[in-house]
Amino acid sequence: MMAVAADGRGSEPRILIVVARERRDLYDYLEHHLADVDDIKIVLDRRMARRDPPGGGERRGREDTTDELQQRGFVIIHLL
């Protein structure tokens, strides 16, 4: 459920939870239990493994995010 701002437009989530693709059970659990929390959006990781990222170098935070996804099965990202 998305919050509605005073002007009638939907507000953006403040927290993004990215769940590892192989953890569909965790994704379903979080979707079910956090469905009514307006500030949180839950998504499955859609990234594909690459040897050479575009732009010639590692994107900031990608390695840390990948490690956290592998270890925990999810990553919490605070959006501005």
N, C-alpha and C positions, 0 to 999 in steps of 0.2 A: 504494500500500500504506500502511495506517495503522498507526502504532505502537500497541502495547497496553500500557497502564499496569499497574503491579503489581496493581491491584485487578481487572484483567480488562477494564476499559473502554478504548475507543479514545481515544488522546490527540489533542488538536487540533494542526493544523499550526502552526508558528511563522512560516512565510513563505508569503505568498500572492503568486503571480505572475498578474497580470491581463494577458491578451493581447488586442490589438485584434481586433475581429470580422473585419476584412478580412485578417487575418494567420493564417488557419487553418493554413497551412503551418508557421508558427512554433509554433503551439499543438501540432500533431501532433509536431513535432520535440522540444519540451520534454517533452511527455507521455511520449514513447518513452524519452528519455534520462534523465529524472528519476523514472521510475515507482517505483524502489526507494528513493527518499529519503523517509523518513517525515515529516520536518518541513516538507515543501514541498507545497503544493496549487496546481494550475494551473487557471485558469478563463478562459473567454472573457468579454470585456466584454459585459455585458447591459444596460447603461444605454441609455436612449433620449434623444435630444436634446430639450431643453425650453427654451422661452424664459423662463418664470418658474418657478423651482424652488419646491416646496412650502415654506412658512414665510417666503416673501417675500424671501429673499436667497440669495446663493451659499453652498452648503455648503462648509465648511472643506476646502481641498485639492482640490476638484473641478476647478478650472481648471488647477492644476498637473498633476493626474493626466491630464486630457484632453490637455494639451500634450505630456506625456511619451509617452502612447499614440500620438499622431499622429507624433511624431518618431522614437521607437524601435520602436514596435510592441508594447511591453510595459511594465509597471510592476511593480516589486518592492515589496511592502508587508510590513513586519515587524510581526507581531501580538504583542500582549502576553500 
